[in-house]
Amino acid sequence: MKSLFWVLVLFGLAVAVALGARHNEGYVLFVLAPYRAEISLNLFIVAVALLFFAIYGVLRGLALTFSLPRRVREYRQRRQRDKAALVFQDALRFLFEGRFGQALKRAGEAHAAGTAPGLSALVAARAAQRMREPEKLHDWLARARSDDPRSEAATLMLEAEMMNEERQFDLALAALARLQGRQGRHIAALRLELRARQGTGDWDGVLRLARQLAKRDALPVEAVREIRTQAHLANIARRAADQAQLISYLRALPAEERRPRVVLAAAQALAALAAADEAQKLIEATLGESADDWLPELAAIYGQLDGGDQTARIARAEEWLLGHPDDAGLLLALGRMCIRQRLWGKAQSYLEASLSVAETQAAHLELARLCDQLERPDEANRHYRAATAC
């Protein structure tokens, strides 16, 4: 449609020129003594136009002729750039395909051609790392830093990631520290730092980073829970020999991070340190929250706690028994606490109830000791034999 419009315009102009020329009776007179030349104005206009186009054609031809070497040179450079770009694309493709030797070769060619030198060096570094060639790895990382200052952050990120994979966690943290000093930390950097701090055993740092990533929804909820659980378990094990440090750590533990395994490890550590009161508070706070948080192992530890108000503990355990009447561990714990209070009849009934639910060596041994105290050797021997059979 557009072409048809211009054709009509040109035809209209041609008609206008023809009509104008028919009614134009002007002439042009050239005088160069002793000569005189007279031509029509229409012919003069046509001649001037033809001369203009002729001069333009000559000048254009000369310009194209003299610019030919430059255009050939630009064409060759453009071809080289296009070829180098294809080589760089091949390097990336080979890297993702796992063909690291070819990736390293193509990345070296792209780097030599000057195509994205920083990124080409990073691709070559990654390929060298996958091929376990540390000398080439460090050489390409150095080139990436020097060739393109814009790739410094990418170089540090790649270096940290590779150091994590090589389990050189201190070097990974050093690279991330340099990155933080230049550009701060983003989510990907925080994830790398989390992995590095797990490797170095900096569990306080792991907890701090896990909480930051959880706030940003940067990790799945289950992954955050597991990471925090592992960190708390390691910190509890580290403080298991110092009662004051352990109690201080547990008191500062947020309620949402008191996962079952964490509470169990804490209760076991407190019981081993004879911190019965702290263990009692922790177990009662955990088992009393909801039926979903019930841990039979905690009930067993509760029954092993010495000292304190055993009568109050028995009353609390009997409250739990209402909700868990078939828990063999809780029945065993009640039996042990009743033995400490010299409530022989209740102790025997609880221990026998525990055996009726699950026959365990611990319950048989407790009944055997109880029968010894009550001077019933035949029953004691029977339970000792049953304990050895479990």
N, C-alpha and C positions, 0 to 999 in steps of 0.2 A: 504493500500500500504506500509505503514511504517512497519507494522507487518510482511508482507511477506518478506520485505528486511532483517529484523533481523533473520527470520527463515532460509533464504538462507545463511546468514553469519554464523549462528551456524552450519548448515550442512557442510559448507566449512571447518570450524575449526575442526569439528569431523573427516572429511576425512583426513585433514592434520595431526591430531594427530595419527590417525590409521596408516597412511603411515609412519610417523616418528617412531612409536613404532615398526613396523615390521622390520625396518632396524637398530633399535637400539640394539646392542649386548652388551652393557655395563652392569656392575653389581656393587653391593655395598657389601662390606665385613665389618662385625662387629666382633671385636675381644675383648673378655673379658675372659682372661686366667682362666681356661684352655679351654674355649669354643670359637668356631668360628662359625659365621653364614654368609652365602652368599646368597643374593637374587638379582633378576634382577633389573636393574635401573627403568624399567617401573613400576614394582610393588612398588618399593620404592616411586616413585613420586605419585602414586595413594594413597598409604597409608598416606603419608604426607598431601595430600589434604584432605582426609577423616578426619584425625586427626584435621586439622585446622577447618574444618566445625563443627566438634563435639565440640571442645573447644568453638568456637564462639557461638554455640547454647546453651551450658550450661551457659556461661557468660551472654548471652542475656536473658535467662530465669531467672537467678538470679536477673539481673537488673530490669526486669519487675516485679518480685515478690516483691522486696524491695521498688520499687517506687509505688506500688499499693495504699497505703494510700494517698500519695501525689496526685496521679491522681484522686482518688475518691474525695478528697477535692477540687481539681480544677474543676472537673466536677460539683460538687454541687454549687460552686461559679458561674460557667458559667451559670448553670440553673437559679440561683437566679438573675444574671444580666439580662438574657434574659427575665425572668418573670417581673423584675422591669422595663425593657424597654417597655414591653407590657403595664404595668400599666401606665407608663408615656404617652404612645400613647393614651391610653384610656382617660386619664385626658385631653389631648388636644382635643380629639374628643368630649368629653362631654362638654367642654367649648364652642366649636364652635356650638354645637347643642343647647346650651342654658340650658343644664342640670347642673346647677351650683353646686348643692349639691353633685352630683356624681363626678363632676370635682374636687371639693375641697377635697373629700375623697380620690380619686385616686392620686391627686397631693401630699397629705400628705403621702400616702404609698410610692410613688416614692421618696420623699424627705427622708423618714426614711430609705429606702434601699440604699441611696447614689447615685441615678441616677440623674445626672445633677441637683445637689441641688439648684443652683441658679435659673435655669429655672423652676424647680418644685415649688419653693417658689413663683416665679412670677405668675405662673398659679394659684396657690392657692390664692394669693392676689387678682388677677382679679376676681376669682370666689367669694371670700368673699365680694368684693366690689359690685358685681352684686346682692348678697344676702342681701346687706345692713347690714353687720356685721362689723362695724368699728374697733372693738377691734382685731378681727382676721386679718383684713386687715393690720393694722399697725404692728401686730406681724409677719406676713409673709413678709412684706416689710423689716422689720429689719433682718429677717433671710436671705433674698435674699442678703442684703448688706454684712452680716458677713460670709456667707457660701462660696461665690464665688466672689472674687474681680473683676473678668472679667465681671460680670453682673451688675456692678454699673451703667453704662450708661443706660442700659435697665431698671434698677430699677427707675432711675430718670425720664426717659421718661414715664414709666407707671404711676409713681406717679403724674407727671404733667397732664397727660391725665385724670386720675381719679379725680384729684382736679378740673379740668375744668368741668367735668361732674357733680361734686358735687357743682359747682358754688363757690368754694373756690379759687378764682382767685389769691389772694395774695400768697397762699401756692403753687399754680402752678408756679407762677413767681419765687418764691424762689427756687423751685426744678430745674427750667430751668437755673437759675443763677448758681447753683452748677454745673450743667452739662456743661455750657459754660466755667466755670473755669477749667474744667478737659479735655474736648474734643472739645471745640468750639461748634458752632451751625451749624446744617445741615438743609435741607429743612423741614423735619418733625418737628424738634424742632421749627423752625420759624413759622410753621403753628400753633403749640400749643401756642406759645407766642402770636401770633396774636389773637387767641381766648381769651386768658387770658387778654390781654390789652383791647380788646373790652368789656370784663366783668367789668374791673376796671374803664372804662371810660377814659383811657389814649389815646385820639384820635390822639395826635401828634405821639405817639409811633405806633399806628395802621397805620398811613400814612407812616411812615418810613418802617415798615415791609411789607406793601402792595407793596411799590415801589421795595423793595428788591426781593420779591417773583415774581413780574411782570418781573423783569430783568432775572430771572432764569426760566421763563415760568413754574412756579410751581403751578399756579392757572389759571383757565379759565379767559379769557379776561373780560367777562361779570361780573364774580364774583369780579375781581379786581376793575372794575368800580363802582360796587355797594358798595363795602367796602369803597372805597375812597369817594364816594358821602356821605355815612352815616357819615364818619368821618368829612368831611367838614361841613355838616349840623350841627353836634354837636358842632364843634368849632365856627361856626358862631353864634349859639344860646348862647354859653358861652360868647361871646364877644359882644352880642347885646346891652349891656348897656354902653359900652365904645367905643365912636366913634373913638378915635385914634387907639386903639388896633384893631378894626374891619377893619379900612382902611389899616393899616399896614399888616394885615393878608391877605386881599384880593389882595393887590398889589404884595405880594409874591406868590400868587396862580399860579401854572403853567397853561399855556393855555390849555393843553390837559386834565386837570382835572376840567375845568369849564363846568361841565355838566349842563343841563337846570335847574334841581332842585336846584343845588348849586347857580346858578346865580339868580334864583327867590328868594331864601331865603336871599341872600346877598342884593338884591335890596330892598326887604321889610324891612330888618333891617336898611339899610342906609336911606330909606325914613322915617322910624319911628324916627331916630335920627336927622332928618332934614339935612342930608348930601346930599343935592340935587345935587351938582356938581359931587360928586363921583358916586351917583346913575345914573346920566345922562351919564357919561362916560362908566360905566359898561353896561347899557342897550344898548346904541348906539353901543358899541363894539360887543355885543352879537347879536343883531338883524340885524346888518349890515354885518355879516359874510357870511351867505348863507340863502337861502329860507328854507332849512331843519331845521334851528335852530330857526325858528319863534315861539315865545311864546306870545299868546294873553295877558297873565297875565302881562308880562313885558310892553307891550304897555299900559295897563291900569294903571300901576304904573307910567309910563312915563308921562301920562296926569295929574297925581295928584301932580307932583313935583312943589313946590312953588319956587319963586325967580329965579335968573338967567335970561338968555336971552330967554324969552318965544317965541319971534319971530323966533329965530333960531331953537327952538324946533319944532315950528309949521312947518317950512320949512322941517325939517328932517322927521317929521311924515308924511307929504304929499308925500315925496319920498317913504316912506314905503307903503303908500296907493296905489301907482301905482302897486305894486306887490301883494297887499292884499286888493282889493277894497271892498270885502264883509266881512271884519273883523269888527264886531259890536263893539268890545272893542277898536280898533284903532279909529274908527269914534267917539266913545264916548270921547276918550282921546283928539282928535282934538277939539271937541266941548268945553270941559272944558278949554283947553288952549286958545281958541278964546274968551271965556267968560272973562278970566283974562285980556286979551288984549282989552276987550271991543269991540270986533269985533262981534257985535250982529247978523248980517245977516249970516255970515259964521258959527257962533256957532249954530244958529238955523238949518241951512241946514245940518250940520254934525250930530247934535243930531237927527234930523228927519230921516236922512239916516241910522243912527244906529238903530232906532226903526223899520225901514222898513226891516232890516236884522234880528233882533231879539228883541222882545219887552221885555225890562228889566226894573226893578224898578229904577235902577240908572239913566237910560236915561230919564225916565219920570220925576224923581225928578229934574234933571238938567234943563229940559225944563220948568218945573213948576217955578223954581227959576228965569229962564231967563224971563219968561212971567211976573213974579212979578216985575222984574226990569224995564221991558218995559211997565208996567202998563196995562197989559192985564189980568185982574182978571179972566174972564170967561175961557180963555185957561189955565191959571194957575190951576184953580180948577179942570178942566177936567183932567189935567195930574196928579194932586195930587190923584184924585180918581182912575185913572188908575194905579198909583204906588202902591196904597194899594191893588189893585186886583192882582198884580203880585206875 
